[in-house]
Amino acid sequence: MKVIICGAGQVGWQIARHLSGEHNDVTVVDNNAELVRRATDTLDVQGIHGFASYPDVLERAGARDADMIIAATHSDEVNMVTCQVAHSVFKVQRKIARLRAKSYLTAIYSDLYQREHLPIDVVISPEREVAAAAMQRLSAPAAFDTETFMGGMAQLLGIQIDADCPVVNTPLRQLTDLFSTLRALVVGVRRDGTLFAPEPGDQLFVGDSCYVFCHVDDVPRTIEVFGKHEKRQDRVVVVGGGNVGLEVAKALESSTSRIRAKVIERDRKCAERAAEELERTIVLNGDGLDRSLMIEAGIDKADAMLAVTDDDKTNMLAAVRAKAEGCPLAIALINDPTLVPLLPHLGIDAYINPRSTTVSSILRHIRYGRVRQVYSLGDAEAEMIEAEVLSTSPITGQMIRDTDFPEGVLVGGVLKNGEMLRPSGQMRIEEGDVIALFAMADDVPEVERLLQVSIDYF
């Protein structure tokens, strides 16, 4: 597949990294020559320096025979015009654009814009993706990361292993015997900064972070098995009332659990806009790091705090302040993945990586064939892939124990006849089954070969 990626920032670079690693023909376009150079130096991609919306630049990038264009620059206008030019001039079949401005999103999602007027096949809104991620974090507050799979029947939980964890120092194979009815499986472990797929004889140690794939009905029990306790989130304080904070507050207002939220925003104009658009949420204008303002917002009585400003360090400090004032759950928006290892040492419970959520969303639309979902873990170190098994797949008809999966791949769950099952070595994979796989980044191409899902991307 030939793909043009417009924008060589973090999102564009990560998408290029994934696609080039899967032997696709990738060209990266950016008006920043240094970003283009970084992409071509570190990835197996071609680079074009120039404005992505210019027809001559797209011509040099090979748009005439491109299968897909992904417009992920920092400008909504450039992304939209790029898709328009790709459609009108070069007849590119599939066009994906990242858009931030609410005004554009409102118009595009309404009937005002038909496909022939603004030919964008898929619109990715980072703010909406982050708001959805925030709601998922709140739905499983004991987990530092969470994502749903199999149409909501399964959930991936990121769980920090503490000293009071009942299953610490226990071989993973024994967990199956101890909790035989629990539909949950440890698919990934991060230890000393390194993420890996564990063996059945591996143990969990204090300080590890593990990823558990489980049936949605077993989430509360899974959390309990790993020594965590769930608590209903009724009162939430949101630090940051910009685009992301506003989307989060709106999601909280529309939730069925009737969460009461307060928003703290430093910029007066942003605070006024948030106050106008929100119905039941109280908006406070001031510094989210100000202790007195935090107290006024009721941080000492809040069940959770979300720090979602556009500055990572502010989010981290706001989360630390909230924990110091007695808030039991602090979640920070973190763009820089190198800061994530610091969070447990600061007592921050969970984080949201907007770039990771955006990359995962784009990957779901790129791998369109029988791949139903892709979730990127860590700094694009691994993926959780959900796909339907084809009759032509090499694994069809085989028992899991006889399947030649790479060492960095584990089966997390199997959906058979509408029922989500915990995998076992004796389980046979049949045509039409939906399988969820944890795969290290280097093993993704082999997973796609085994599933035979790389044939049809769009």
Buried (B, 14 or more C-beta within 10 A) or exposed (E): BBBBBBBBBBBBBBBBBBBBBBEBBBBBBBBBEEBBBBBBEEBBBBBBBBBBBBBEBBBBBBBEEBBBBBBBBBBBEBBBBBBBBBBEEBEBEBBBBBBBBBEBBEEBEEEEBEEEEBBBBBBBBBBBBBBBBBBBBBBBBBBBBBBBBBBEBBBBBBBBBBEEBEBBEEBBEEBBEEBEEBBBBBBBBBBEEEBBBBEEEBBBEEBBBBBBBBBBEBBBBBBEBBBBEBEEBBBBBBBBBBBBBBBBBBBBBEBEEEBBBBBBBBBEEBBBBBBEBBEEBBBBBBBBBBEEBBEBBBBEEBBBBBBBBBEBEBBBBBBBBBBBBEBBBBBBBBBEBEBBEEBBEBEBBBBBBBBBBBBBBBBBBBBBBBBBBBBBBBBBBBBBBBBBBBEEBEBBEBEBEEBEBBEBBBBBBBBBEEEBBBBEEEBBBBEEBBBBBBBBBEBBBBBBEBBBBBEEBB
